[in-house]
């Protein structure tokens, strides 16, 4: 199916391009979201007559998105979740959770603007992209932890904190290995 893009669509094309897409993608996503219109002679003529207005609206929305991106740049949000001893969450962190955390931090975004590449199913620090406009995106840091104190430790160390204190576990492992080696020497 041929359609005319009314705005830039990632991995598809720029505003005003006529592109060929599968009918289901056009019918279920692009047309209802007002991101495209069918490429008929009447619609082509309508688009050409409205092109200047659409470009001006797009430029205004992009300018607003760039201002919002400047405020959000470098933002770090904390999400507390329950997890097992190994740091695997009982569930996952989704786009709604991240959007709620960003709104709580003082910036209004929608859930659809959060682009999670892979599901967040462990504790730790994650980079998540917010798409504020088809041409403007910004990366934020999502700190998933069991408590606020643990989130502070993760932020300082730059990674997941496991066990009781992280360093204590390593010391115990080293001591066990030393004892095992000493036991082997006496047994021989």
C-alpha positions in Angstrom: 0.0 0.0 0.0 1.4 3.5 -0.9 1.1 6.2 1.7 2.2 9.8 2.1 4.1 10.5 5.4 2.7 13.4 7.3 5.7 13.4 9.7 9.1 11.7 10.0 8.7 8.0 10.9 11.9 6.3 12.2 13.2 3.6 9.8 10.5 4.5 7.2 11.0 8.0 5.8 10.7 11.8 6.0 7.6 14.0 5.9 6.2 14.2 2.4 7.7 11.0 1.1 5.5 8.4 -0.6 6.4 5.0 0.7 5.2 1.5 0.3 4.2 -0.3 3.5 2.2 -3.4 4.4 -1.5 -2.7 4.5 -1.8 -3.8 8.2 0.9 -1.4 9.3 -0.8 1.5 7.5 -4.3 0.6 8.5 -3.6 -0.2 12.2 -0.8 2.2 13.1 0.1 5.0 10.6 -3.4 6.1 9.5 -5.1 6.1 13.0 -2.1 7.9 14.5 -2.3 10.6 11.8 1.2 9.9 10.8 0.3 9.2 7.2 -2.5 9.3 4.6 -3.3 7.1 1.6 -1.4 8.1 -1.6 -4.4 9.0 -3.8 -4.4 11.9 -6.4 -6.8 13.8 -4.1 -4.6 13.3 -1.0 -1.5 14.2 -3.0 -3.1 17.5 -4.0 -4.3 18.2 -0.5 -0.9 17.5 0.9 0.8 19.9 -1.5 -1.7 22.6 -0.6 -1.1 22.0 3.2 2.6 21.3 3.0 3.8 24.7 4.3 1.3 24.6 7.3 2.4 21.0 8.2 6.1 21.9 8.0 5.5 24.9 10.3 3.6 22.8 12.8 6.4 20.2 12.7 9.1 22.9 13.3 7.2 24.3 16.2 6.8 20.8 17.8 10.4 20.1 17.2 11.5 23.3 18.9 9.3 22.5 22.0 10.8 19.0 22.0 14.4 20.4 21.9 13.6 22.7 24.9 12.2 19.7 26.8 15.3 17.6 25.9 17.6 20.3 27.3 15.8 20.0 30.6 15.8 16.2 30.7 19.4 15.8 29.5 21.4 13.8 32.1 18.3 13.0 34.2 18.6 9.9 36.4 15.4 8.3 37.9 15.2 5.7 40.6 12.8 2.8 40.5 12.5 0.5 43.5 11.6 -3.1 42.9 11.8 -6.4 44.8 14.3 -8.9 43.6 16.0 -12.2 44.4 19.5 -12.6 45.9 21.0 -12.7 42.4 19.5 -9.3 41.4 16.8 -10.7 39.1 13.5 -8.8 39.5 10.2 -10.4 40.3 8.7 -9.0 37.1 10.2 -6.3 35.0 10.4 -2.5 34.6 8.2 -1.3 31.7 7.7 1.9 29.8 4.8 3.0 32.1 7.0 2.7 35.2 9.8 4.8 33.6 7.3 7.4 32.3 5.8 7.7 35.8 9.2 8.1 37.4 10.1 10.9 34.8 6.8 12.6 35.5 7.5 12.4 39.3 10.9 14.0 38.6 9.1 17.1 37.1 8.9 16.5 33.3 5.7 15.5 31.5 6.1 12.7 29.0 3.8 10.0 27.8 4.4 6.2 28.0 4.6 6.0 24.2 7.7 8.3 24.2 9.8 5.8 26.2 11.8 3.5 23.9 13.1 0.4 25.8 15.3 -1.7 23.5 15.5 -4.7 25.8 13.3 -5.5 28.8 14.7 -4.5 32.2 14.6 -7.6 34.4 17.6 -7.1 36.7 18.9 -4.5 39.2 21.3 -1.9 38.0 21.8 1.2 35.9 20.2 1.3 32.4 20.3 3.9 29.6 16.8 4.4 28.2 15.9 6.6 25.2 13.0 9.1 25.3 11.7 10.0 21.9 10.2 13.5 22.4 9.7 14.1 18.7 10.5 12.0 15.6 13.7 14.0 15.2 14.6 14.6 18.9 15.5 12.0 21.4 17.4 12.0 24.7 18.9 9.3 26.9 18.3 9.1 30.6 19.6 6.8 33.3 17.2 4.4 35.0 18.5 3.1 38.4 16.6 0.0 39.4 17.3 -0.9 43.0 15.7 -2.6 46.0 15.8 0.5 48.2 16.8 4.2 48.0 20.0 3.4 49.9 20.9 0.7 47.4 20.1 3.1 44.5 22.6 5.6 46.0 25.3 2.9 46.2 24.7 1.8 42.6 24.9 5.4 41.4 28.2 5.9 43.2 29.7 2.6 42.0 28.2 2.7 38.5 26.7 -0.7 38.6 24.6 -3.3 40.4 25.1 -3.9 44.1 24.7 -7.6 45.0 24.6 -9.4 48.3 25.1 -7.6 51.6 27.8 -5.2 50.5 29.4 -6.5 47.3 33.0 -6.3 48.6 32.3 -8.6 51.5 31.2 -11.4 49.2 34.5 -11.2 47.3 36.5 -11.4 50.5 34.7 -14.5 51.6 35.2 -16.2 48.2 39.0 -15.4 48.4 39.2 -16.8 51.9 37.4 -20.0 50.9 39.8 -20.5 48.0 42.8 -20.1 50.2 41.4 -22.7 52.7 40.8 -25.1 49.9 44.4 -24.8 48.6 45.8 -25.3 52.1 43.6 -28.4 52.6 44.9 -29.9 49.3 48.6 -29.5 50.4 48.0 -31.3 53.7 46.1 -34.1 52.0 48.9 -34.9 49.5 
